[in-house]
């Protein structure tokens, strides 16, 4: 460790402050995650049935929230990054190399799904490991990571904190990140430490001296190397998850499904009744069922006054309709295409399906804007670790996304052809086709090779063509009649 400007006292201040903030967020994170993974509260009902039919409560949970959450995430694919204000500028090759080195095609989807679930995720940018060329980019669990924004400028981060339990080292680790320094703490390990254990975190944050200070090192970036990805950002650093406004509707759906299952178990089939008969008993005096129902069984009684009948079965049509209505409400509020949730596509035209997905596409584009800011910041910090201050401080940076809208290949090709005829550059055309930067580079290389081959072929054909005969002095092209004649020949008689 080396001397740094921020002191141990400063680091402990931020450890306590951010640790308390992390503690305060844990119940909300657990609540948001429970709906996405389907571990929400069991639906309640008539206690006379719920007590006896506990099994039905588990079966009544139908997780629509997970599908709503993943719908925009699966359409968000980062293709590359561009620096500068020229729209014709190709994707930055160095940025693509950093992205591929860190397997971000996979990890970016994890970051998006984490943010959609917990309302935020974090991305850490660390210096290159010894012997490695590129910086390290990691997706961080928001239950273990937190930052504080500058209230005067929400784009600036004052400090960051990451905490985890390292069962190999046998210690709980806390790292405080400041713009000029990085500080390390450790505490005793705990076997029940899962993400952030409430009791352990409370003890360590609220008890002075519960963390042992291990030292610090300089932060050459000049800024905190943790980038928040707030999924639906609001004022003062707040954020919302993808589907939390649909949680109450999900509860209604589960309750109605439970009612349907209880009715199906108890009243969906016709119930028989009988009167005026003597009930048989066993050797212990217990009443036995008087009849054994079956397709080939005849019921007979000796009492002439005996009567038989049956109750009408319960109609669950209205409950099924109520569930469909609730699912429709969930689709409308969360801008999820109804056919995603209902699974019903009957004679739907392409235009009708496209119109149904309009809300999802617009919502996905909004998520791409907020996530794009985070990825641009991540790439800038990566260049900062490489010493490239020009790109680190570049204002005009852009995340290149794949088109989130579903299009047929014929429709897309037709649109691109018309745009290229109007002057759209080839690289932008390939980008709109959804090709990655590496694929675009390969396509441009093959295109240049094909153009060169065509030029060489045309040159060869031109050289093999016969030359035009010279014209006469009056400018007229000579004909066969203009050819000079040889000396006249004489005929001899033999």
C-alpha angles and dihedrals in degrees: 000000000000136000114280134184096241113075133222087254091058091048093050090050090056093042091057095040097047092038090058090048090051090050092051092054098052098087091050092049091051090049094050094045093049092065096046094050093040098248095122123136116295114256114256128221144152103343090220089065103029092058093053096036103045088142091065091058090064092046092048092066108103110177110217093149092071091056092046090050096049097043097084093033094062090055095052111093122160111219100181146295135275128201123201135031098274111107090203092059109116123233114285109261095204091052090050090051091052090047094050093043089060095045089239094161084076101028094050089061089051089051091050094048092046091051092046090052102041097027089247144032133188133227120206121206112200130180119266115282116246108288093012126115103209135051121257119251117194133177111232129209110245089218088066101032135059139164134194120225124218106254090215092054117017090197090067122077119213099193143344136208133200122184130182142151115248104200091183094058091036095232141101108238129210123184122191115202119203128173092256103027148021120223128199130210134173136195136183115291122247126204093218093052103128113168094312117348110213098221095043092047092048091051095048097043098043099037113078114232095016089124120061114222110232101180141265145255135205122271106217093187093075090221138068108276094218118097118197119216105204106192098206103008124205136173122313095014096303120145139182129217122242101261110015093118087064097055095097091049089051088054090052091051092051092048093052092047090052090052090050092051093048091051091046090052097045110023112013092096127057112266119215127219134191135189135186096039133116114242114226121232132205128232091279092052095254118144113251126207104269096215138033107215119220142140093257099032121114118209114212132174132182097220111094091204094058116122133192132199144147138231121239115255119250118260112230095179093106092051092051090050091050091054091051090049091051091049088051090052090050091051092050097046095045095038092238116151108256093228089060091062103030097038091218120135112160120169091329116166124224091252091052092051091047091052090049090055096048093097093049092049094050091046091049091051089053090052090048090058094055095040090045091060089055094049092048089053091048093053091046091053089049090056088047090059087051091054094248099136092169093066092034090061097034109133096193101066124140135191112223112219132190114247107273093204120095110237134169116245091240093052092046094046092049092051093047092048092054092047093050090050086056091054105274108159116248094241092055089048091054089047091054089049086064099251119154120241090259091050091047091052090050092046092051091049092051090045091054091047091051092048090050091049092050091048092051091047092052091048091051092049091049093052091052093052115104114253120249112257117249117263124240124256092269091054094255118131107244118249134202091270091058094058113115115254125228125234116299116260125221125227115229127203116225 
